[in-house]
Every structure is written in C-alpha cells, then in structure tokens.
C-alpha cells in the first residue's frame, strides 16, 4: 500500500512564496539540452547512481497511466558513450522512495522504500560486473523518503524518513565489510523529505523536510567521530522538496522548495564555521521537486520542478562569486521529481520524473559548453622549423616528438620547443608508431624518392638507429600497433607520379627488427585510414586506388589469421579523411576529398560490419585532424588545402551532432594535433599557404579551479593484462557530493578512472574494487591493447593530469585445457586458460600426421574473462573425428 504523508500531496496555489531576487539577471547562459534515447520504462521516485565505469544505473521507482500504480523492480543503465539505455538485472523487490549509494567496493547499496504492500526494511547490492542484485542485511527500521550519505570512513548513514510509526528520528549505519546495520543516535526532529549534505569536515548537515509540525526550518549536524546529532542554526524559512548542495567554498546552498502554500524562490547559505544561514540571491522561478547539480565550473545548475501551478522546463545557474542566478537553456520536457547525475564529461543527465504527459521515460543531457562552445585556443612556442606532413608522438615524459625533415620536441611544462637529432634519412608522409619498449618506429615516407627504410627513436638518448627495411618502399601508408606487439603496415604508394597504390602489407617484429609479409588487402590503396577495433582486428577505409580514383570499400584484417575480409562500403568514396575510434567501439570517419572536400561523416559498426551516415560537419574539410578528447567528444581542426580554414568543431557521439568550438588562431592544413597529459590539445605546423612553424593549444573550457583537480602520485606501471590498476594521489574524493542532497540523485565526489591507449585511442572507464580519499584499485584490466596508455582520474567531472601506464604485451604460457564437450547442435566446445590478453588461433585436421601447414585454420579464440579462453567448432558435426591445435601467432 502506498503511503502518502502530508508532504507528498500535490497542492496547487496561485502565488509564489518568495519573490525572485530583483538583482538576478534573465540572460540565457551558453548551454543546451540534448534529448537522448528514452528509458525502457517510464518512472518517477526512482534513484540514479553514477557507476565507476562512467555509466548511470537507474533503479526502481513507480509508474501509472490510466490504471493502478505500478511499483517497479526493473533497473537499466545509461551509457554516455552512445546516449542509450540498456536493461540490467532487476531488483529482488519492487520499491520507490528508496535510496541508492555507490560503495567504495564499486557496488551499489539500495535501501528501504515503499514496495506497495508496505514500507521496506530490505536492502540489496548491485554488482556492475555481473549486472545482478543480491540481498544484504536489512535496515533495523523500515523507512521511505529518507536520505543516505556515504561517510569518509566508507560506511553509509541513513537518516529519518517515514516508517510504520510515522515520521522517523532514527538513524543507522551500514558497514559494507559486514553487511549489517547499527543504530547511531536519534535526530532531534523526526522528519522526511529532508536533505542530507556531507560537509567538508566530514560531518553531515540535515536541513528542512516535513515533520509533525509541518514544513521544517530545523537543521542539525551528525558527527561520525562520536555518532551523535546536534542542532545547528535553523533555516530562515521552513522548506520541503528543496535541494541543499555543498559549494566549493565549503558553504551549503539550500534552494527553493515548498513552504505551506508557496513555491519558494528563496535560497540561503549555511556556513559550517558560524553554524548560521544567510540569504543569498533568489531563484528566477520559485520551484520544488527540482534537481541541483554542482558543475565543474563551480556553478550550481537547478533544473525543472513544480512552480506557478505547472511543471517547469526552465533551468538556471547560481554563481557563488556573485550570489546571483542566471537563466540557462530550457529542458526539452518540463518535469519534476526526476534524477540528475553529473557525468565524467561535465554534462548532466536528467531522467524520468513526472510531467504534463504523466510519468516520463524521456531523458536529456545538459551540456554547459554548447552554443557558443567554451573551448578556446592559445598560442604556444613556435617550432624551430616550419613543418608539414610530419608525425607527432606523445612520449612517456609528456613531451611531443615531431618528426619530418627536421626533428623537434615540445615540452608542455615550458611551452617551448627544442631541436633534436635528425633521422638518418629525413622524410615526410611516413608513419610513426610508439612501441611497447618505449621506442618510436618510423617507417617509409618520401623525400625526393620513396623510402623502404625504417628507424627507431630512443627518447632516453634522443638518438635514431636504423632497423630492418620494409619489404618494399611506400609512402601515404598506415601503421598500427597490434596486440601481439608487432606493427602492421598496410598499403601506400610507390613508383611514378601519381604513384601506384599498393595492396601489400607487412609486419614488424620489435624483438628481431625484421619485417615479414602478411596477407594483402583486397584493394590496393593509399592515403586511407587504419583503425584498430576493440576486438583487436584492424579496419582500413577509403583511400586512393590509382591516380585520382577514390575507394568506397573498407576491409578488416585479422591478426590471428593474417587475412583481410570486406567490411562494407562507405557512403562516399574519399581520401585524406580522418577515422576515430569512439568509446562505443564504433569508428567515426569525417571529411576527406573526392574532387571536392566533404563535410559528411559516417559511422562504422564492427558488430554489424555496416556503415551509416551521421551528422555532417559544419565545414567541408580535407587534410584536417581529429582527436578524441577525454570527455568522449571528437575535436576536428582545420584542413582544406584550397581554402585553408581555422574552423574547429566537436562531434558528440551521444547525439550524433557537430557544434563549433573556438577557432584556431592560425588557419592550417596538413598539421598534427596531439592530446597532452593535461587534457589540452597541441596543434603544430601545417600549411598556410606555405609550411608554417606556429603551434597552439586547445582548452576544452571546463572552467574548474586547480584546487579541485585530483592528482595522481603513483600508478601501476608496467601493468600485466589481468592485473588491477592501482593509483595513489590526492583529492580522489571531491570537494562536494555535487548533488541535491535528497535520496534520489547520485553524488559524483568519487574517483572514476579512464584508460586511453596512445596508439589506438581505445578509451574505457574501469570498474573499481576499492577506492579511498587518496587511492583506488580497479577491477582486473583486460581486453585492452598493450603499449602505452593514459590513466586519468575524474572527480566531480574534473579530470586529473594523466599518468602514462605501460601495458605489457602478453606472453603465452603453457595451455591448461578444461573438459571439452559436444553441444546439442553438434558443435564442439573447448576452453582453456593462459595469459590474459594472449592471442590464439585454432587449427584442425582429420589426420594428425599431416604437416602443420596442411592443417585448416578455423579462426581465433575468444577470451571470455581474464585468462579464460573459449572456442566453438561449428563444423564439428560434419566431422566424426577431428584433431585440434592451439597456436599463438
């Protein structure tokens, strides 16, 4: 049975309780809301929790539509990389008005609520790794409309709420180590629908709410050190369904709410030092049932709610520096009692709630850096020499190696360049690959003739040494570091002018310094793109076939078999385009040329092996660059040799749209862009209209204070696949929970770790198994390319300066087979264990006496979990007797 305390009854009145601040400005701030895919289930009074891997778990709630109220046990997960929802395991019990808390173990604790047949004491844990829920110890007191706060000691404080006896003064602590609850003092006031805010001193401020005397102005503080509650200064006005958010300055801002017959526009600040509340600028619109989210800039976003007898679609920003509110972009759908979650990208996800159409399934994302975008460019030191058609490689010390006819190194710490020893054979239009041994392999290229030579750069000595030569000269080819540690070079051109395109491919083995031929591409091509996909295969797309003929086709190389297979066709044949691996695993191809520059862009889906069009760029471009940013967007810069541009724009994979960002100071094409450890992007050299030496830095413009920024001191390096990444540092717990302080919304003051491959741009957030204020241990890292990677910690949407991690190339060990079995369809399944991340192929024959060269290659093996491999022979039904071999390429 649903319980409706007085505080939940909808009251419609004609006046607002407090007038707006006359000093507030109504200027619309630069931002936008983008509608993403809806949830599978419309819901309100649910919870949203930011998980350690950057996704958002929504659980429970209720729904009604011209029928009886439905209490929900369903749960779903939002993936910011694609902007869509996916259902996950259901709760063991239906519930609304519960709380959800991310624990330091990475699991989510859900407690209490209303299950329809009564108020609940049950609690359960969600494991993001398995997507399943398990029961844990029940609350001592059944309750709903309470609050839950993760304390600095890792325990969870649950306070107040509504129970079988009415409003509750009870509080209790959950210990994740034991899975049990213990009582911890009594609030001085029994209450529900209050806010609970973790203060900078580790104490918890409870403010407002609803109790036996109506809307409450009382406030009190819980001290975890002694387990007691103590009254503190009262709010200036009683309020319920308000928000209370800790600001970066250590003060807590209570905003809006309902008081008696009014929708409050008033806001007030709590100072823990004086234990007093003081009024600050009023909201532009009185509201309650809204959300409040602290942005990385330090401003507070309030969105939606109920006010002036209707659902609100407005949002506004509070600036702690001025104490004033300004209007921001309007929601696509007016709503109340929704959830709001700050994502690692600095965006805010709004989900569900109640609106004019009833309970909502819709979700939308607030982007504070749109229209106009906040990103900007600043000049940095110029290169000693003009340069174009060069390569740029981020080294482990954070410096950038630029190699062409001259070799130069950029130091981000000083913003200056220095010359370096030249290559033994200066060249351009070559490739540069950062090897797992810390050296940089340069191969092929052109300097009056086509090169087959290759050489290695040693960052420790700053010197170049020759290594084995390619099997044939080539330029405008591509090179990719494979999971085996070898380097795949594909295509390119040689010969006359225009050069002949090549289909031949070869592999470089750093252990021997020798190149060997591998399978040839189906189509000869040069000036194409090459991208290593998340499964370790390699995609090539587009390019020039011969002369000036462009290619529609794409194909995929399997390193296990050494064979290329078709991968669909681009919508537009193109060369000199860019290809970027997105966090979703899809590949974004943008721009390029086919007798004219393109603005079009398309996506390759490795699962379906198909191409689909996505939003077109705002500007046609060729010879541009594309860089995946830590926030998941793609920065495209400059290009177009016929009319060089300074335009830069951002692609958002979640919406499939492009938005302009700050323009380059100097238009350029045939330049390079490199993501630095501090998150800035270095654009270097290029042509305008001649070779240029200038360089500049792009800042995405989150606007955070350096005092917020998490800092990494140590990181596990080198790291074996299958091992846990351990980081230590400072500020791994943020300056504020950053949320409304109610039971619905997710704090964002805990660390999320992103791992990004320097070579493939593969980017993932890691699940964590234990995080503290100054440390974090991830779940085992696997299914990630070996080589160097950037590890970045995000807290409150603020990224740290990255640390470089060396991920070792897996070395196969003795294979241990587990029992094999024949499946009901006649297929043969066998599993085995070996080194996590190792590559294997399976060969088969009916006659084991045949030489290995006569055995059939069946394909690669699937790693189902770290070090656990599986292969299914679907052809076994046609062979009564078959012999198998497992081979590491």
Secondary structure, DSSP 4 states (H G I P E B T S, - for coil): -----GGGS----SS-SSPPPTT-B-PPPS-EEEEEPPPSS--BS-EEEE-TTS-EEEE--EE-SSS--EE---EEEEETTTTEEEEEPPPSS--BS-EEEE-TTS-EEEE--B-SSSB---EEEEETTTTEEEEEPPPSS--BS-EEEE-TTS-EEEE--EETTEEEEEEEEEETTTTEEEEEEEEEEEEBS-EEEE-TTS-EEEE--EETTEE---EEEEETTTTEEEEEPPPSS--BS-EEEE-TTS-EEEE--EETTEE---EEEEETTTTEEEEEPPPSS--BS-EEEE-TTS-EEEE--EETTEE---EEEEETTTTEEEEEPPPSS--BS-EEEE-TTS-EEEE--EETTEE---EEEEETTTTTT--EEEEEPPPSS-B-S-EEEE-TTS-EEEESSSEEEEETTTTEEEE-PPPSS--BS-EEEE-TTSEEEEE--BSSSB---EEEEETTTTEEEEEPPPSS--BS-EEEE-TTS-EEEE--EESSSSPEEB--EEEEETTTTEEEEEPPPSS-BBS-EEEE-TTS-EEEE--BSBTT-B--EEEEEETTTTEEEEEEE-SS--BS-EEEE-TTS-EEEE--BSSSBB--EEEEETTTTEEEEEPPPSS-BSS-EEEE-TTS-EEEE---SSS----EEEEETTTTEEEEEPPPSS--BS-EEEE-TTS-EEEE--BSSSBB--EEEEE------GGG--EEEEE--SB-TTSEEEEEEE--S-S---S-SSSSSPP--S-EEEEEETTT--EEEEPEEEEETTEEEEEEP-S--SEEEEEEEEETTEEPPPEEEEEPPP-----EEEEEEE-TTS-EEEEEE-STT---EEEEES-TTS-GGGSEEEEEPEEEETTEEEEEETTGGG-SS-EEEEE--
